[in-house]
Amino acid sequence: MKPLANKQTENTETFLSVSYKAADKFAVDHDSIIITDTQFYITGFNDAARLIFGLPGKYSNKTILTDAINFKYKNTSGFKVLLNLFKAGSWVGEIIFTDACGEQFHFLSTATLINNNTALVIANKLIKDEKNKIHITSPQNIEGLLNLFMQNNQTGCCIYDENNYVVFANNVYADALDYKGSPIGKNLSEIFPTVLAEKLIARNKKVMAVNEPVIAEYSHTKTDGSITHFMANAFAFKTADNKRYIGAQSIDITDRKKSEEQIKKIHERFTYVVNATSEAIWDLDLKTNEIYRNDAFYKISGYTQKEVSGNLNWWFDKVHPEDKERVKKNFEKDLLDCKKTWEDEYRFQYADGTYRNILDKGFAIYENNKPVRLIGAIQDITARKKLETQLLNEQVKKQKLINQATIDAQEKERNMISAELHDNVNQLLMSAKLHIGAAKNSDIQNELLDKASDYILQAVEEIRSLSKKLNTSIVRSVGLEQSIFDICRNMKQFNDITVSINVDKNVIDKLTKEQQLVVFRIIQEQSNNIIKYSRADAVTINLSEKNNQCCLLISDNGIGFDKEKQKANGIGFINIFNRVDAYNGKVEIITYPDNGCTLNITMPYVV
């Protein structure tokens, strides 16, 4: 026989050495064994396979069988081999191997699935070379070969006669039985429980009737209470003397059944948990952009499954326009930063067209720092947000009441102080008058006049510094319009500032007495600010109505200020903000350096 080798043989010497060693192994009738996974990637082989087929000393689990060995099937195709292999658990047939020199060798090849159908053992025996130098095809050799194959097969193999008696059984079949002794010569009803025996007998009857293979799964409860599951392939055949038999191969699938049962329980547990929670569970595959949603989502949102598209774009289209960009940006940023958790609150459009507040939480799964999956839950928090808003409004309302109470207390105190000061001023003036009257006919005229002058100066100072600033009764007695005109007249008379006034009397009529006082104090406060800081020579005061609200506009042509560098947080501005806030109003300050200042105030009427 010529030496067997592949194209990777490095030199003639090695080529011949390997060939002769292979021939020696054929002579002693040893098998070559190759082990692959179910995708036919080589995972191992024995020395015989290495010598016969010229496989390298080391193998890679990335090498596929058809790339390592140059062979073809005889009288069949690779597809049919695969079909029979995964249907019956094994395949026996002839292959033709072509070595590096082009010489062909015929092998009887046996492929068997093992390890719960996750690996494949391929055994090869040389039948003949190109010149028929080696033969093992005699009936005696074939019978021994088949018996060897059956006994070493990892699947349970047996043969029944037409009356369901066992005429052959390999060791795997016998070991799987809950029966003491050899099953050969025994009827199925003797070696299996009644229920299972009846099923097998019915199957054999069907196989004989239709003359086609039958593949089915069965369960077998042993005497110790354990349950064995197996899948069996039964087929009919005839011998040379026309006797009919049933061959059967069985594979223990107990482990697979246990795994399936565990998976089923896990799935049931997950389903129960999902159905028990009110939250909408979602599962996003970032590779395909497809998303799964549980029934709770459809229940709370009102959408039907037909209305919902299974991708992320549909979801973002339902996010409120004011929230969409923020949510999308945060979502993409968290995934880019490889964060394991993601959370956001936003408004989402339900099927009825309304927007509801939802809390969305997700857990990210990464592969090689790339997000591949995101699992999360959605919770409708509209009721919570509404409650939070109510609480916030109540807090704001309380704060406004406090502010109003503070203002009322301040006004009351000012009225009291103003009255007291007014009384003091009257006393001072009266004293001054008495001193002046006494000085007319007195030897100490100059001394009395000086004393009167002191009283008058004290009275003027008291009146100027306190009385006008504190007395709120001015507005109530003379009215808001007249009070505003008085402020403007004083600005013109004492500070040479031209004031343009436009007051809508209808607005004054709609304001409560308290609101009128607020308007007066704001104009008073801002006029003081203008006089002290603005260097303005022209001021405009406009009291009008806009959008059914009171609108007060005070502007000057002074030096203005930079709001970024100089915050409007002086006492004067703080008082203005507090007064307006007490009536749910808004304050806007428009100012730039060397471009004057405009105070724009809007305040709703109190109903």
Stockholm file with secondary structure:
# STOCKHOLM 1.0

chainA/1-607         MKPLANKQTENTETFLSVSYKAADKFAVDHDSIIITDTQFYITGFNDAARLIFGLPGKYSNKTILTDAINFKYKNTSGFKVLLNLFKAGSWVGEIIFTDACGEQFHFLSTATLINNNTALVIANKLIKDEKNKIHITSPQNIEGLLNLFMQNNQTGCCIYDENNYVVFANNVYADALDYKGSPIGKNLSEIFPTVLAEKLIARNKKVMAVNEPVIAEYSHTKTDGSITHFMANAFAFKTADNKRYIGAQSIDITDRKKSEEQIKKIHERFTYVVNATSEAIWDLDLKTNEIYRNDAFYKISGYTQKEVSGNLNWWFDKVHPEDKERVKKNFEKDLLDCKKTWEDEYRFQYADGTYRNILDKGFAIYENNKPVRLIGAIQDITARKKLETQLLNEQVKKQKLINQATIDAQEKERNMISAELHDNVNQLLMSAKLHIGAAKNSDIQNELLDKASDYILQAVEEIRSLSKKLNTSIVRSVGLEQSIFDICRNMKQFNDITVSINVDKNVIDKLTKEQQLVVFRIIQEQSNNIIKYSRADAVTINLSEKNNQCCLLISDNGIGFDKEKQKANGIGFINIFNRVDAYNGKVEIITYPDNGCTLNITMPYVV
#=GR chainA/1-607 SS CCCCCCTTCCCHHHHHHHHHHHHHHHHTTCCEEEEEETTCBEEEECHHHHHHHTCCSSCCTTCBHHHHSCEEESSSCHHHHHHHHHHHSEEEEEEEEECTTSCEEEEEEEEEEETTTTEEEEEEEEEEETTCCCCCCSHHHHHHHHHHHHHHCSSEEEEECTTSBEEEECHHHHHHSSCSSCCTTCBHHHHSCHHHHHHHHHHHHHHHHHCSCEEEEEEEECTTSCEEEEEEEEEEEECTTCCEEEEEEEEECHHHHHHHHHHHHHHHHHHHHHHHSSSEEEEEETTTTEEEECHHHHHHHCCCTTTSCSBHHHHHHHBCHHHHHHHHHHHHHHHHTTCSEEEEEEEEECTTSCEEEEEEEEEEEEETTEEEEEEEEEEECHHHHHHHHHHHHHHHHHHHHHHHHHHHHHHHHHHHHHHHHHHHHHHHHHHHHHHHHHHTTCTTHHHHHHHHHHHHHHHHHHIIIIIHHHCTHHHHHHCHHHHHHHHHHHHHHHHCCEEEEEECHHHHHHSCHHHHHHHHHHHHHHHHHIIIIICCSEEEEEEEEETTEEEEEEEECSCCCCTTTSCSCSHHHHHHHHHHHTTTCEEEEEECTTSCEEEEEEEECCC
#=GC SS_cons         CCCCCCTTCCCHHHHHHHHHHHHHHHHTTCCEEEEEETTCBEEEECHHHHHHHTCCSSCCTTCBHHHHSCEEESSSCHHHHHHHHHHHSEEEEEEEEECTTSCEEEEEEEEEEETTTTEEEEEEEEEEETTCCCCCCSHHHHHHHHHHHHHHCSSEEEEECTTSBEEEECHHHHHHSSCSSCCTTCBHHHHSCHHHHHHHHHHHHHHHHHCSCEEEEEEEECTTSCEEEEEEEEEEEECTTCCEEEEEEEEECHHHHHHHHHHHHHHHHHHHHHHHSSSEEEEEETTTTEEEECHHHHHHHCCCTTTSCSBHHHHHHHBCHHHHHHHHHHHHHHHHTTCSEEEEEEEEECTTSCEEEEEEEEEEEEETTEEEEEEEEEEECHHHHHHHHHHHHHHHHHHHHHHHHHHHHHHHHHHHHHHHHHHHHHHHHHHHHHHHHHHTTCTTHHHHHHHHHHHHHHHHHHIIIIIHHHCTHHHHHHCHHHHHHHHHHHHHHHHCCEEEEEECHHHHHHSCHHHHHHHHHHHHHHHHHIIIIICCSEEEEEEEEETTEEEEEEEECSCCCCTTTSCSCSHHHHHHHHHHHTTTCEEEEEECTTSCEEEEEEEECCC
//
